[in-house]
Amino acid sequence: MKSATKHHYKSDLKWTGNSGSGTLDYKSYERSFIVKIDGKPILDGSSDPAFRGDKSKYNPEELFLTSISSCHMLWYLHLCSANKVVVLEYEDSAEGIMTEHKSGKGKFESVTLYPKVVVEKESMIEQARSLHKQANEMCYIANSCNFEIRHEVDVVVKD
């Protein structure tokens, strides 16, 4: 039996929001940060505007949702390829709900993916729909979440 393979990831995060007085008080600093990963463009981030963040920058909640959506898509495309389902287009408009409690503590309670898939032939539609369940089971990010990830799938044939 093959043993598990471990993959290691590294990212560097740097807070860039010191306005001169550090975290003297809640309003004295920006929530801005940068993410550096070797060989990739720098990503500008901040907190959600609801938490005094910069709306023009990516926030952790958006990136979390995007990681679920993109991991699902990559597994789905792999499974379609392995099962001879030819996908010509794929889009997803993922949505997530996070609950914040009075204490400030919070967590995501649900995520729904809305994949819109275009396949080559009508005979591929049913299998294209069913492979989303397996993609969810295989997705590393989904497997790391403690809530259900739902899928509202739309599969059509290329005009």
C-alpha positions as CSV (number, residue, x, y, z in Angstrom):
1,M,0.0,0.0,0.0
2,K,1.3,3.4,-1.0
3,S,2.0,5.8,1.9
4,A,0.6,9.3,1.9
5,T,2.5,12.0,0.1
6,K,3.0,15.3,1.9
7,H,3.1,18.5,0.0
8,H,4.5,21.6,1.7
9,Y,3.5,25.2,0.8
10,K,5.0,28.5,1.8
11,S,3.8,32.0,1.6
12,D,5.2,35.2,3.1
13,L,2.9,37.7,4.6
14,K,3.8,41.3,5.6
15,W,1.6,43.8,7.2
16,T,1.9,47.2,5.4
17,G,-0.7,49.1,7.4
18,N,1.4,51.0,10.0
19,S,0.3,54.6,9.6
20,G,3.0,55.8,11.9
21,S,1.8,54.9,15.3
22,G,1.4,51.1,14.9
23,T,-1.6,49.6,16.6
24,L,-1.9,52.4,19.2
25,D,-5.7,52.0,19.0
26,Y,-8.3,50.4,16.8
27,K,-8.5,53.2,14.3
28,S,-4.8,54.1,14.1
29,Y,-3.7,51.5,11.6
30,E,-4.7,50.1,8.2
31,R,-5.5,46.5,7.7
32,S,-3.3,46.2,4.5
33,F,-0.9,43.4,3.9
34,I,1.0,41.9,1.0
35,V,1.4,38.2,0.2
36,K,4.6,37.0,-1.5
37,I,5.1,33.6,-3.0
38,D,8.3,32.9,-4.8
39,G,8.1,33.5,-8.5
40,K,4.6,35.0,-8.4
41,P,3.1,38.5,-8.5
42,I,2.6,40.1,-5.1
43,L,-1.0,40.0,-3.9
44,D,-2.4,43.1,-2.1
45,G,-4.7,42.3,0.7
46,S,-6.7,43.9,3.5
47,S,-9.6,43.1,5.8
48,D,-13.2,43.2,4.6
49,P,-14.5,46.8,4.5
50,A,-16.9,45.8,7.3
51,F,-13.7,45.4,9.4
52,R,-12.1,48.7,8.4
53,G,-10.4,47.2,5.3
54,D,-9.6,48.6,1.9
55,K,-12.4,47.4,-0.6
56,S,-9.9,47.7,-3.5
57,K,-7.8,44.8,-2.1
58,Y,-8.5,41.1,-1.7
59,N,-9.6,40.1,1.7
60,P,-9.1,36.7,3.5
61,E,-12.7,35.7,3.2
62,E,-12.8,36.3,-0.6
63,L,-9.5,34.3,-1.0
64,F,-10.9,31.5,1.1
65,L,-14.0,31.3,-1.1
66,T,-11.8,31.5,-4.2
67,S,-9.6,28.7,-3.0
68,I,-12.7,26.4,-2.6
69,S,-14.0,27.3,-6.0
70,S,-10.7,26.9,-7.9
71,C,-9.8,23.7,-6.2
72,H,-13.2,22.2,-7.0
73,M,-12.8,23.4,-10.7
74,L,-9.4,21.9,-11.1
75,W,-10.5,18.5,-9.7
76,Y,-13.6,18.6,-11.8
77,L,-11.7,19.3,-15.0
78,H,-9.3,16.4,-14.2
79,L,-12.2,14.1,-13.6
80,C,-14.0,15.2,-16.8
81,S,-10.8,14.6,-18.8
82,A,-10.3,11.1,-17.2
83,N,-13.9,10.2,-18.1
84,K,-13.9,11.6,-21.6
85,V,-16.2,14.5,-20.9
86,V,-15.0,17.4,-23.0
87,V,-15.5,20.7,-21.1
88,L,-15.2,23.7,-23.4
89,E,-16.0,26.4,-20.8
90,Y,-16.2,26.6,-17.0
91,E,-17.3,29.5,-14.8
92,D,-18.3,29.7,-11.2
93,S,-19.9,32.5,-9.1
94,A,-19.3,31.1,-5.6
95,E,-21.0,32.5,-2.6
96,G,-20.2,32.0,1.1
97,I,-21.9,33.0,4.3
98,M,-19.9,33.9,7.3
99,T,-21.4,34.5,10.7
100,E,-19.8,37.0,13.1
101,H,-20.8,36.8,16.7
102,K,-21.0,39.7,19.2
103,S,-17.6,38.6,20.6
104,G,-16.0,39.1,17.2
105,K,-15.5,35.4,16.7
106,G,-16.9,34.0,13.5
107,K,-16.8,31.3,10.9
108,F,-18.1,30.3,7.5
109,E,-21.3,28.4,7.8
110,S,-21.9,27.6,4.2
111,V,-20.5,27.9,0.7
112,T,-22.4,27.3,-2.5
113,L,-20.7,26.9,-5.9
114,Y,-22.6,27.8,-9.0
115,P,-20.6,26.1,-11.8
116,K,-21.7,26.9,-15.4
117,V,-20.2,24.2,-17.6
118,V,-20.3,24.0,-21.4
119,V,-19.6,20.5,-22.8
120,E,-19.0,19.3,-26.3
121,K,-21.9,16.9,-26.8
122,E,-25.4,16.4,-25.3
123,S,-24.4,12.8,-24.4
124,M,-21.9,14.2,-21.9
125,I,-24.4,16.3,-19.9
126,E,-25.4,13.7,-17.3
127,Q,-21.9,12.6,-16.5
128,A,-20.7,16.2,-16.4
129,R,-23.3,16.9,-13.7
130,S,-22.5,13.8,-11.7
131,L,-18.7,14.4,-11.6
132,H,-19.2,17.5,-9.4
133,K,-20.0,15.2,-6.4
134,Q,-16.7,13.3,-6.9
135,A,-14.8,16.6,-7.4
136,N,-16.1,17.8,-4.1
137,E,-15.0,14.5,-2.4
138,M,-11.5,14.9,-3.9
139,C,-11.0,18.7,-3.4
140,Y,-8.2,19.3,-0.8
141,I,-9.7,22.6,0.3
142,A,-13.3,21.2,0.7
143,N,-11.9,18.3,2.7
144,S,-10.3,20.8,5.1
145,C,-13.6,22.6,5.8
146,N,-16.0,21.8,8.6
147,F,-19.2,22.7,6.7
148,E,-21.0,21.4,3.7
149,I,-20.2,22.8,0.3
150,R,-23.2,22.9,-2.0
151,H,-23.3,22.9,-5.8
152,E,-25.9,24.4,-8.0
153,V,-24.7,23.1,-11.4
154,D,-25.7,24.2,-14.9
155,V,-24.4,22.1,-17.8
156,V,-25.2,23.0,-21.4
157,V,-23.9,21.9,-24.8
158,K,-21.9,24.3,-26.9
159,D,-24.1,26.1,-29.5
